[in-house]
Every structure is written in C-alpha cells, then in structure tokens.
Amino acid sequence: MLVERRKFLHQFFGGFVLWSAWPFFSRPGTALGKLDELDEQTLWRVLRRSFPLTRKRIYFNTGGLGPSPSPVLAAVEEKRHELEQISETGHHYFDEVRKKLAAFVGADAGEIAFTRNATEGMNFIARGVPLQPGDEV
C-alpha cells in the first residue's frame, strides 16, 4: 500500500504528539475540550505557563532536547513512583499505548515502534526508505 506523504506526516506527527502528551491527557479531569473553549490568546498563555521554563529567556531549541509541560512531568513522576513501590518496569504499558496509538493513526499495533527519541525514530525511517536518485522527498 502506497501512503501519501502528507497523510503519513500528519498521522506520524499527530501520533507523536499524542504519545508524548499521553500522561497528561489520559488523566481523569484533563480533557482537550477544556482547551478548545479558550480564546487563542488565553490558550497560548495557559500552554506557556504549563512549561517550567524560566521567564527570563525565550526557548528556541525545539530541535533537540525539549522541556515537557509540568502536568506531563507530574504524571510521569507519579507513575514512576507507583512502579518503584511495586518494583515493576512498566513495560506492559507499551502494549496498551501501542494499541491506542495504532487506532489513532489508523495502523495495526504491529506497525507501531517506540524509539528513545525523535532523532532515533527519524533515522530509522530515513535509513529504511529505499530512496533512489530522482525520488521526490
């Protein structure tokens, strides 16, 4: 099956955003609908305040290591603490998230792979596509 480039990129990046924000948006009481009700200026102010960055600088390094919103940090810490108490790795969560992510992007769960970071994932994709001279990228 040939995938359209725009559709692939939309689904890929949409899925990536969903996966990275999953700890925040999957928690009870935190619905995307609440953000949809805000006017644009208020929305950006709320989003900006959710990141624990200093207000003395403007952060432009989004191509490398980037900050996570405070609710995501709190959810990750909460889950890590929970797993530490019962001495579990949490690997079983990957299957659950893989299934939900696959449904979101219209793929089979077996087509979803997790990587350590976006750079590693993009390298897997770039090295796995058999491009030839003259191919459109």
C-alpha positions as CSV (number, residue, x, y, z in Angstrom):
1,M,0.0,0.0,0.0
2,L,1.4,3.4,-1.0
3,V,1.0,6.0,1.6
4,E,0.5,9.7,0.7
5,R,3.3,11.8,2.1
6,R,1.1,14.4,3.7
7,K,-1.2,11.8,5.2
8,F,1.8,9.9,6.6
9,L,3.3,13.0,8.1
10,H,0.0,14.2,9.6
11,Q,-0.6,10.8,11.2
12,F,3.1,10.4,12.3
13,F,3.4,13.7,14.0
14,G,-0.2,13.6,15.3
15,G,0.7,10.3,16.9
16,F,3.9,11.5,18.2
17,V,2.2,14.5,19.9
18,L,-0.5,12.1,21.3
19,W,2.2,9.7,22.6
20,S,4.3,12.5,24.2
21,A,1.3,14.1,25.9
22,W,-0.4,10.8,26.8
23,P,0.5,11.0,30.6
24,F,-1.3,14.4,30.8
25,F,-4.3,13.9,28.5
26,S,-5.1,10.4,29.7
27,R,-5.5,11.5,33.3
28,P,-9.1,12.0,34.7
29,G,-10.2,15.6,34.6
30,T,-7.8,16.8,31.9
31,A,-9.7,16.9,28.7
32,L,-8.8,18.6,25.4
33,G,-12.2,20.0,25.3
34,K,-11.3,22.5,28.1
35,L,-8.5,23.9,26.0
36,D,-10.8,24.1,23.0
37,E,-13.1,26.5,24.9
38,L,-10.4,29.1,25.4
39,D,-9.8,32.1,23.0
40,E,-6.4,31.9,21.2
41,Q,-4.6,34.4,23.4
42,T,-5.7,32.7,26.6
43,L,-4.9,29.3,25.2
44,W,-1.3,30.3,24.4
45,R,-0.9,31.9,27.8
46,V,-2.1,28.7,29.5
47,L,0.1,26.5,27.4
48,R,3.2,28.7,28.0
49,R,2.6,28.6,31.8
50,S,2.4,24.8,31.7
51,F,6.1,24.6,30.9
52,P,8.6,25.0,33.8
53,L,10.9,27.3,31.8
54,T,12.4,30.5,33.2
55,R,10.6,33.6,32.1
56,K,13.9,35.4,31.6
57,R,14.7,33.6,28.3
58,I,12.9,32.6,25.2
59,Y,13.3,29.0,24.4
60,F,14.0,28.2,20.7
61,N,15.8,24.8,20.9
62,T,12.9,22.6,19.8
63,G,15.1,20.5,17.6
64,G,17.0,18.9,20.4
65,L,16.1,18.1,24.0
66,G,13.0,20.0,24.8
67,P,11.1,20.7,28.0
68,S,7.9,18.8,28.9
69,P,4.8,20.5,30.3
70,S,4.5,20.4,34.1
71,P,1.4,18.2,34.0
72,V,3.4,15.6,31.9
73,L,6.3,15.8,34.3
74,A,4.0,15.3,37.3
75,A,2.2,12.3,35.6
76,V,5.5,10.6,34.7
77,E,6.8,11.1,38.2
78,E,3.6,9.8,39.7
79,K,3.7,6.7,37.6
80,R,7.4,6.2,38.2
81,H,6.8,6.4,41.9
82,E,3.9,3.9,41.7
83,L,6.1,1.4,39.7
84,E,9.0,1.8,42.2
85,Q,6.7,0.9,45.1
86,I,5.9,-2.5,43.5
87,S,9.3,-3.0,41.8
88,E,7.9,-3.1,38.3
89,T,9.3,-1.9,35.0
90,G,6.1,-0.7,33.4
91,H,6.9,-2.4,30.1
92,H,3.3,-3.8,30.0
93,Y,2.1,-0.2,29.4
94,F,3.8,-0.1,26.0
95,D,1.3,-2.6,24.5
96,E,-1.6,-0.6,25.8
97,V,-0.3,2.6,24.4
98,R,0.8,0.9,21.2
99,K,-2.8,-0.3,20.6
100,K,-4.3,3.2,21.3
101,L,-1.8,4.9,19.2
102,A,-2.4,2.5,16.3
103,A,-6.1,3.1,16.5
104,F,-5.5,6.9,16.5
105,V,-3.3,6.9,13.4
106,G,-5.2,4.1,11.6
107,A,-2.5,1.5,11.8
108,D,-2.1,-2.0,13.2
109,A,-0.4,-2.2,16.6
110,G,2.4,-4.3,15.0
111,E,3.2,-1.3,12.8
112,I,4.0,1.0,15.8
113,A,7.5,1.2,17.1
114,F,8.8,3.2,20.1
115,T,12.2,4.7,19.9
116,R,14.3,6.5,22.5
117,N,13.7,9.9,20.9
118,A,12.6,11.6,17.7
119,T,16.1,11.7,16.2
120,E,16.4,7.9,16.5
121,G,13.0,7.4,15.0
122,M,13.7,9.7,12.1
123,N,17.0,7.9,11.4
124,F,15.2,4.6,11.4
125,I,12.8,5.9,8.8
126,A,15.4,7.7,6.7
127,R,17.6,4.6,6.6
128,G,14.7,2.3,5.9
129,V,13.3,4.1,2.9
130,P,15.0,2.8,-0.3
131,L,15.4,6.2,-2.0
132,Q,16.9,6.4,-5.4
133,P,18.4,9.4,-7.3
134,G,15.5,11.5,-8.6
135,D,13.0,10.4,-5.9
136,E,10.9,13.2,-4.5
137,V,11.4,13.8,-0.8
